[in-house]
Amino acid sequence: MTKEKRPSVPARTVPRARSRSGNPAVRAGGPQPAARSATPGAAARRRPSQAPTPATGGEGGALPPDGAAYPQILRGESYVWWRSVLGVVFGLSLFVLVTTVVSQALVMLFWATTSGDQPIQDYFARAFGFEQPLGMLAVNLGLAALIPIAWALMAMVHQMRPRWLSSVQPRIRWRYLFGCLAIAAVALNGMMLLSTTIGKDLTFQPQEGLLGFLVVILLTSPIQAAAEEIFFRGYLLQALGSLVAQPWFGVVVSALVFALLHGTQNLPLFVDRLVFGLLAALLVWRTGGLEAAIAAHVINNVFAYLVAGLTTSVAALKAIDGIGWIEAAFNVAGFALFAVLAYGLSRLVKLRIHVQLS
């Protein structure tokens, strides 16, 4: 078989670099196939999106702005003003509805299983008046429902991880929390003992059924206090604080709502609770987390009920709807002393007070 004589190849008129290819079809003059992306999804990733998507962490959820203070954690790329308004409305509505339903359902259960032979109206009155430990347990567990409420609002309304309610890091900084618990135990109780020097003396007179109340106080009052802080100084402070460019709005309004939702009270008692809310919110802002506020609330509630059970009764403390200005002044002084010491501790341990995504 004879070989055909190949025609001479004409001189190249195109630069050699433009005809390089590893594909034989291209070298033979065929149509060049479309270039493939280096990775399967690269082309799709290069397409411009129709709308900006919020920055997310490795575990999902929108991220707060880098460098944001605690009250403005929600002002990230996913922020729109109506989310915060909607969250506040839903949160306050659920506060009234869920806490009431849970506590009343538990009291109904306790009545049916332990005191079904008593008139239900009388049992409910004694239970919610804290004349029975089970009534106090039901109320504390009802308020504990504020924790899942706050978490759900963060996840569903704002598409953010609930852990951003804890601090700017975002987690509970346990060493600082324990330090604040110690400071609160000394500052708040020291001021309470000092107030007895010009007020009514404390007389050791344990109430009837004290053991049951002690169990409920020690096991559930810390949870109840922490739940209120997560909701009021956590979610409400962030939702209200995100509505304006300055954190002061969230600090003031969340403290006002906290004081108003405590029900019937005279002016000194309202001022007492309002100042506590303001100082707690300021600490959350200036320390970057809920630890100091939780510590103050836990120590205040636990020791107030313990002292009441040992001197008068838990029911007597629950029934208080008014105090004098002197007592309010001592309470405020104790809160202020704690706030100064807790803030000083935060500076000493060099707590992070702004979000640092990097």
C-alpha positions as CSV (number, residue, x, y, z in Angstrom):
1,M,0.0,0.0,0.0
2,T,1.4,3.3,-1.1
3,K,1.2,6.4,1.1
4,E,-0.6,9.4,-0.2
5,K,1.4,12.5,-0.6
6,R,0.3,15.1,2.0
7,P,-0.3,18.6,0.8
8,S,2.1,21.2,2.1
9,V,0.9,23.0,5.2
10,P,0.4,26.7,4.7
11,A,2.3,29.1,6.8
12,R,0.7,30.0,10.1
13,T,-1.0,33.4,10.1
14,V,-2.3,33.1,13.7
15,P,0.0,33.4,16.7
16,R,0.9,30.0,18.1
17,A,-0.3,30.8,21.6
18,R,-3.9,31.2,20.4
19,S,-4.1,27.6,19.0
20,R,-2.8,25.7,22.0
21,S,-5.1,23.0,23.1
22,G,-5.0,19.6,24.6
23,N,-8.0,18.6,22.5
24,P,-7.2,16.8,19.2
25,A,-10.4,18.1,17.6
26,V,-9.3,21.6,18.2
27,R,-5.9,20.9,16.7
28,A,-7.6,19.4,13.6
29,G,-9.6,22.6,13.1
30,G,-12.9,21.5,14.7
31,P,-15.0,23.8,16.8
32,Q,-13.6,24.4,20.2
33,P,-15.8,23.1,23.1
34,A,-16.9,25.5,25.8
35,A,-14.4,25.8,28.6
36,R,-15.2,23.9,31.7
37,S,-15.1,25.4,35.1
38,A,-12.4,24.3,37.5
39,T,-15.0,23.1,39.9
40,P,-18.5,21.8,39.2
41,G,-20.3,24.7,40.9
42,A,-17.9,27.5,39.9
43,A,-20.1,28.9,37.1
44,A,-23.1,29.0,39.2
45,R,-21.3,30.7,42.0
46,R,-20.0,33.4,39.6
47,R,-23.6,34.4,38.6
48,P,-24.7,37.6,40.3
49,S,-27.5,36.9,42.8
50,Q,-30.8,38.6,42.4
51,A,-30.7,40.0,46.0
52,P,-28.0,40.3,48.7
53,T,-27.9,37.4,51.1
54,P,-26.9,37.8,54.7
55,A,-23.5,36.7,55.8
56,T,-23.7,33.4,57.6
57,G,-21.4,31.4,59.9
58,G,-20.3,27.9,59.4
59,E,-23.3,26.5,61.3
60,G,-25.9,28.7,59.6
61,G,-27.7,31.8,60.6
62,A,-27.1,35.5,59.8
63,L,-24.2,37.2,61.5
64,P,-24.2,40.5,63.3
65,P,-22.2,43.5,62.1
66,D,-18.5,43.2,62.9
67,G,-17.6,45.5,65.8
68,A,-21.3,45.9,66.9
69,A,-22.1,46.4,70.6
70,Y,-24.5,44.0,72.3
71,P,-27.7,46.1,71.9
72,Q,-27.1,46.3,68.1
73,I,-26.3,42.7,67.3
74,L,-29.4,42.4,65.1
75,R,-28.3,45.2,62.8
76,G,-26.6,42.8,60.4
77,E,-27.0,42.3,56.6
78,S,-30.4,40.6,57.2
79,Y,-31.7,43.5,59.2
80,V,-35.0,45.2,58.3
81,W,-36.8,47.4,60.8
82,W,-40.1,45.5,60.7
83,R,-38.4,42.3,62.0
84,S,-37.6,44.0,65.2
85,V,-41.1,45.5,65.6
86,L,-42.7,42.2,64.8
87,G,-40.4,40.4,67.3
88,V,-41.2,42.8,70.1
89,V,-44.9,42.5,69.5
90,F,-44.8,38.7,69.3
91,G,-42.5,38.5,72.3
92,L,-44.7,40.6,74.6
93,S,-47.8,38.7,73.5
94,L,-46.1,35.3,74.1
95,F,-44.9,36.6,77.5
96,V,-48.4,37.2,78.6
97,L,-50.0,34.2,76.9
98,V,-47.4,31.4,77.4
99,T,-46.3,32.2,81.0
100,T,-50.0,32.4,82.1
101,V,-51.0,29.2,80.3
102,V,-48.1,27.2,81.6
103,S,-48.4,28.2,85.2
104,Q,-52.2,27.7,85.3
105,A,-51.9,24.3,83.6
106,L,-49.3,23.2,86.2
107,V,-51.5,24.5,89.1
108,M,-54.4,22.6,87.6
109,L,-52.3,19.5,87.4
110,F,-51.1,19.9,91.0
111,W,-54.6,20.4,92.2
112,A,-55.9,17.3,90.4
113,T,-53.1,15.1,91.6
114,T,-52.7,16.3,95.2
115,S,-55.8,18.2,96.4
116,G,-58.7,17.2,94.3
117,D,-61.0,17.3,97.3
118,Q,-60.4,21.1,97.8
119,P,-62.4,23.8,96.0
120,I,-60.3,24.7,92.9
121,Q,-60.8,28.4,93.4
122,D,-59.4,28.3,96.9
123,Y,-56.5,26.2,95.7
124,F,-55.7,28.6,92.9
125,A,-55.8,31.6,95.2
126,R,-53.4,30.0,97.7
127,A,-51.1,28.6,94.9
128,F,-50.7,31.9,93.1
129,G,-50.3,33.8,96.4
130,F,-47.3,31.5,97.1
131,E,-48.9,30.0,100.1
132,Q,-47.9,26.6,98.7
133,P,-44.6,25.6,97.2
134,L,-46.2,24.0,94.2
135,G,-47.7,27.4,93.3
136,M,-44.3,29.0,93.4
137,L,-43.0,26.1,91.3
138,A,-45.7,26.6,88.7
139,V,-45.0,30.4,88.4
140,N,-41.3,29.9,88.1
141,L,-41.6,27.2,85.4
142,G,-44.1,29.5,83.5
143,L,-41.5,32.3,83.5
144,A,-38.8,29.8,82.5
145,A,-40.7,29.5,79.2
146,L,-39.3,32.9,78.3
147,I,-36.0,31.2,77.4
148,P,-37.4,29.1,74.4
149,I,-39.6,32.1,73.5
150,A,-36.5,34.3,73.1
151,W,-34.6,31.6,71.2
152,A,-37.5,31.0,68.8
153,L,-37.8,34.7,68.1
154,M,-34.1,35.0,67.3
155,A,-34.2,32.0,65.0
156,M,-37.5,32.5,63.2
157,V,-37.9,36.3,63.1
158,H,-34.2,37.3,62.7
159,Q,-32.6,34.1,61.3
160,M,-29.8,34.3,63.8
161,R,-28.4,31.7,66.2
162,P,-29.9,32.1,69.7
163,R,-26.4,31.9,71.2
164,W,-26.0,35.6,70.2
165,L,-28.3,36.4,73.1
166,S,-25.6,35.2,75.6
167,S,-22.8,37.6,74.7
168,V,-20.9,39.2,71.8
169,Q,-18.6,36.1,71.7
170,P,-21.2,34.4,71.4
171,R,-21.5,32.2,74.5
172,I,-21.9,32.5,78.3
173,R,-18.5,33.5,79.8
174,W,-18.7,31.3,82.9
175,R,-15.8,32.6,84.8
176,Y,-17.2,36.1,84.7
177,L,-20.6,34.9,85.6
178,F,-19.3,33.1,88.7
179,G,-17.3,36.2,89.7
180,C,-20.4,38.4,89.4
181,L,-22.4,35.9,91.5
182,A,-19.9,36.3,94.3
183,I,-19.9,40.1,94.0
184,A,-23.7,40.2,94.0
185,A,-23.9,38.0,97.1
186,V,-21.7,40.5,99.0
187,A,-23.0,43.8,97.6
188,L,-26.7,43.2,97.6
189,N,-26.9,41.2,100.8
190,G,-24.6,43.6,102.5
191,M,-26.8,46.5,101.6
192,M,-29.9,44.6,102.7
193,L,-28.3,44.0,106.2
194,L,-27.3,47.6,106.4
195,S,-30.9,48.7,105.7
196,T,-32.1,46.8,108.8
197,T,-30.1,49.3,111.0
198,I,-32.7,52.0,110.2
199,G,-35.7,49.9,109.3
200,K,-37.5,46.9,110.7
201,D,-35.3,44.4,112.4
202,L,-35.2,40.8,111.0
203,T,-36.5,38.2,113.4
204,F,-35.7,34.6,112.8
205,Q,-39.1,32.9,112.5
206,P,-39.2,30.2,109.9
207,Q,-42.6,29.8,108.2
208,E,-44.6,26.6,108.0
209,G,-43.6,24.2,105.2
210,L,-40.2,26.0,104.8
211,L,-38.4,22.9,103.4
212,G,-40.7,22.7,100.4
213,F,-40.1,26.4,99.6
214,L,-36.4,26.0,100.0
215,V,-36.3,23.2,97.4
216,V,-38.3,25.3,94.9
217,I,-36.3,28.5,95.6
218,L,-32.9,26.9,95.2
219,L,-33.8,24.8,92.1
220,T,-36.1,27.1,90.1
221,S,-35.6,30.7,91.2
222,P,-32.2,30.9,89.4
223,I,-33.8,29.6,86.2
224,Q,-36.7,32.1,86.5
225,A,-34.3,35.0,87.0
226,A,-32.1,33.9,84.1
227,A,-35.1,33.5,81.9
228,E,-36.3,37.1,82.6
229,E,-32.8,38.4,81.8
230,I,-32.6,36.5,78.5
231,F,-35.9,37.9,77.5
232,F,-35.8,41.5,78.8
233,R,-32.0,42.3,78.8
234,G,-31.4,39.9,76.0
235,Y,-34.0,39.7,73.3
236,L,-35.9,43.0,74.0
237,L,-32.7,45.0,74.4
238,Q,-31.4,43.7,71.1
239,A,-34.7,44.1,69.2
240,L,-35.4,47.6,70.5
241,G,-31.7,48.6,70.3
242,S,-31.6,47.7,66.6
243,L,-34.4,50.1,65.7
244,V,-32.2,53.2,66.1
245,A,-28.5,53.8,65.5
246,Q,-27.8,54.5,69.3
247,P,-28.0,51.7,71.9
248,W,-29.6,54.0,74.5
249,F,-33.1,53.4,73.1
250,G,-33.0,49.7,73.8
251,V,-31.5,50.3,77.2
252,V,-34.2,52.7,78.4
253,V,-37.3,51.1,76.7
254,S,-36.5,47.5,77.8
255,A,-36.0,48.7,81.4
256,L,-39.3,50.6,81.3
257,V,-41.2,47.5,79.9
258,F,-39.6,45.3,82.6
259,A,-40.8,47.6,85.4
260,L,-44.3,48.0,84.0
261,L,-44.9,44.3,83.6
262,H,-44.4,43.7,87.3
263,G,-48.0,44.6,87.9
264,T,-49.5,46.7,90.7
265,Q,-46.9,48.8,92.5
266,N,-46.4,52.1,94.2
267,L,-44.0,54.7,92.8
268,P,-41.0,53.9,95.0
269,L,-41.3,50.2,94.1
270,F,-41.7,51.1,90.4
271,V,-38.6,53.3,90.6
272,D,-36.7,50.5,92.3
273,R,-37.4,48.1,89.5
274,L,-36.9,50.7,86.8
275,V,-33.4,51.5,88.1
276,F,-32.5,47.9,88.4
277,G,-33.6,47.4,84.8
278,L,-31.5,50.4,83.6
279,L,-28.4,49.3,85.5
280,A,-28.7,45.7,84.3
281,A,-29.1,46.9,80.7
282,L,-26.1,49.2,81.0
283,L,-24.0,46.4,82.3
284,V,-25.1,44.2,79.4
285,W,-24.1,46.9,77.0
286,R,-20.8,47.8,78.6
287,T,-19.7,44.2,79.4
288,G,-21.0,42.7,76.1
289,G,-23.1,40.0,77.6
290,L,-25.9,38.9,80.1
291,E,-23.6,37.5,82.8
292,A,-23.7,40.4,85.2
293,A,-27.4,41.0,84.9
294,I,-28.2,37.3,85.4
295,A,-26.0,37.2,88.5
296,A,-27.6,40.2,90.1
297,H,-31.2,39.0,89.4
298,V,-30.4,35.5,90.6
299,I,-28.9,36.6,93.9
300,N,-31.6,39.2,94.5
301,N,-34.5,36.8,94.0
302,V,-33.0,33.8,95.8
303,F,-31.9,35.6,98.9
304,A,-35.1,37.8,99.0
305,Y,-37.2,34.7,99.2
306,L,-34.9,32.8,101.5
307,V,-34.9,35.7,104.0
308,A,-38.7,36.0,103.7
309,G,-39.1,32.3,104.4
310,L,-36.8,32.5,107.4
311,T,-38.3,35.6,108.9
312,T,-41.9,36.1,107.7
313,S,-43.2,34.1,104.8
314,V,-42.8,33.7,101.1
315,A,-46.4,34.7,100.6
316,A,-45.9,38.0,102.5
317,L,-43.0,38.9,100.1
318,K,-45.1,38.0,97.1
319,A,-48.0,40.2,98.3
320,I,-45.9,43.3,98.5
321,D,-47.0,46.0,96.1
322,G,-45.4,49.0,97.7
323,I,-42.3,50.1,99.6
324,G,-41.0,53.3,101.1
325,W,-38.5,55.7,99.6
326,I,-35.8,54.7,102.1
327,E,-36.0,51.1,101.3
328,A,-36.0,51.9,97.6
329,A,-32.9,54.0,98.1
330,F,-31.0,51.1,99.8
331,N,-32.0,48.8,97.1
332,V,-30.9,51.2,94.4
333,A,-27.6,51.7,96.3
334,G,-27.0,48.0,96.4
335,F,-27.6,47.7,92.6
336,A,-25.4,50.6,91.9
337,L,-22.6,49.2,94.0
338,F,-22.9,45.8,92.3
339,A,-22.8,47.5,88.9
340,V,-19.6,49.4,89.6
341,L,-17.9,46.3,90.9
342,A,-19.1,44.0,88.1
343,Y,-18.0,46.5,85.5
344,G,-14.6,46.8,87.2
345,L,-14.3,43.0,87.1
346,S,-15.1,43.0,83.4
347,R,-12.3,45.5,82.8
348,L,-9.9,43.5,84.9
349,V,-10.4,40.3,83.0
350,K,-10.5,42.2,79.7
351,L,-13.8,41.0,78.4
352,R,-14.6,41.5,74.8
353,I,-17.5,44.0,74.5
354,H,-17.9,44.1,70.7
355,V,-18.5,41.5,68.0
356,Q,-15.3,40.3,66.4
357,L,-16.2,38.1,63.4
358,S,-12.5,37.8,62.4
